[in-house]
Each structure stands twice: as C-alpha cells, then as structure tokens.
Amino acid sequence: MNSAPGTPQPSPREEFGRPLQGWRLKAYTIIFEADTRAGRNFDLALMVAVLLSLVLVMLESVASFREAHKAWLSWAEIAFTALFTVEYLLRLACVRHPWRYASSFFGVVDLLAVLPIYLAFFFPELYVLVDVRVLRLLRVFRILKLQGYIQAYISLGRALKASAKKILVFLSAVLMIVLIMGTIMYVVEGPEHGFTSIPVSVYWAITTVTTVGFGDITPKTDLGRAIASMMMLLGWGVLAVPTGIMTAEMAAQRLGDEQRPTTRTCHACLREGLQADSNYCRHCGAPLPEYQRD
C-alpha cells in the first residue's frame, strides 16, 4: 500500500522492525515454516541441494575423478555457492530483525554453509571446511515436525536439562575413579610394562572403564590384570547409570496433554514450535499474524 504524500518513508532499519507483510510474509512462511506445501517443498529442495553439494565435495577429493571432470566440478561448485548465498540473503531479507536471525543457531549454520566456500577462494587450504554445510541437514526437523517427532525432541531436551546435574556428579565420580585407578596401575605395572606416567595410566583406565580397550597398553602382572578385570566390570555400570538417569527423566515428562506443535515461528524472536491457534508468542509476547497452514 502506497504512503500518503508527505508521509516520511521508514528507514531500512525501521522497515525490518515492522510486522511482516506482502512478499516478505509470504517468503517467511515458505522459508521458515514447513507446515505448508510450499514450505515443505522448499525445505526438501534445499536438503537435496545440500546432499548433492556434499557428494560433489567428496567426488572432488578423488584425484582421478577431479582431474577428469575439473571443468564441470568448478561450475557446479559455483552454482551451489550462488544458490546458498541467495537463499541466505533471502532469509535475512524476510525477517523482521536480520541481525537477530544471523546470530541465532540456524543463522550461524546457514552462514557456515557459504562462508567456507568464499574463504576457500582466498585460502585454498581451507577448502576442506566446506563439509560443514552438512550442518544444514539439521533443518530436517522442520519437515519432520510431526507430533511424534517433536514430542520426542522436546522430551529429550527436557530430560537432558533435568538430568544434567546428576550426570555431571556421576561423571565427576568416574573421573576420580579413573585418576585413582590410573595412579595405582602406574605403581603396580610401572614404565617397563608401558605405564610410563600417570597421565598414560589414566588414559588406560579411561579406555578400560568405558569398555573401549584399544589394547595399546595392557597389564602384565597378575595384580594388574585383577585390577583391570574389576575396572571392566565397573565399566558396565558406568554405561548403565547415565542411561538410567536419562530414562527416569524422560519417563517423568508429561507431554500427553499438550497440543500438537507446528513449525510456526515468531517473527520477532524466531523461536519455533508455537501453537497454530496462538495469537502471541509465548516466549517474547510479540503479536503473531494469522497462521498459514494446509
């Protein structure tokens, strides 16, 4: 809608702070939300492009293939770079607060998908970093935001947060055990059997108690083997305790009464998982436009 004559036009900064409307609202719905057909198709096409670009990088690492197809590999890389750059700029253009999006988790992921490619032009030795674009596959959660997936995702996140202190205490106890047992093994076995220092002995204790057992250092004395046997049995408990803590916390979650989450996002704070019938963001209180959904 055109402004009345004499009405001051908003600056670009003010424009990006206003509620989305017109092409920006339509682009935002397609790019950031996956509950519409256009949004799902956009995310699917984007993930296909990410996978193809990763295949391109892997093929280019094969010297014989790279020499035989150098020309079209270069053009394909340019095409993918242009595609991801345009997509990133569109994301910045259709949000109310570009800097808030750019500094968010997915904003940093999107930047990492294009930045290493430009760095590689100036510093060829950094070309291997283009593989970080695989992080963009994290956006698969936008498409898989069916009720079962999102509830499992939320439940896992809450369980991790609730059990973090318990697991930290448990890991502290395990750390003390491996320090003590490593020191004992250094005294029992000694440098002549490969336990050349306490740090090396602690390394052996960690690999033993976690049931990894590389076998690069092994006890030779009967007492050392007895200690190693006890640590191997202890390793089963080390693996089971964090699992039990997580399982107990996940069982304590009560998500059955919650409404079905969507991929709806807040235009102001960019938080996801808002309900389809919400009028305001539950995180920042910003008003929400009418939800567009199939």
Sequence and secondary structure as in RCSB ss.txt:
>XXXX:A:sequence
MNSAPGTPQPSPREEFGRPLQGWRLKAYTIIFEADTRAGRNFDLALMVAVLLSLVLVMLESVASFREAHKAWLSW
AEIAFTALFTVEYLLRLACVRHPWRYASSFFGVVDLLAVLPIYLAFFFPELYVLVDVRVLRLLRVFRILKLQGYI
QAYISLGRALKASAKKILVFLSAVLMIVLIMGTIMYVVEGPEHGFTSIPVSVYWAITTVTTVGFGDITPKTDLGR
AIASMMMLLGWGVLAVPTGIMTAEMAAQRLGDEQRPTTRTCHACLREGLQADSNYCRHCGAPLPEYQRD
>XXXX:A:secstr
    TT     HHHHTTS   THHHHHHHHHH  SSHHHHHHHHHHHHHHHHHHHHHHHHTSHHHHHHTHHHHHH
HHHHHHHHHHHHHHHHHHTSS HHHHHTSHHHHHHHHHHHHHHHHHH GGGGGGGGGGGGGGGGHHHHT SHHHH
HHHHHHHHHHHHHHHHHHHHHHHHHHHHHHHHHHHHHHH GGGT  SHHHHHHHHHHHHTT   SSS   SHHHH
HHHHHHHHHHHHHHHHHHHHHHHHHHH   TTS    SB  TTT    B TT SB TTT  B       
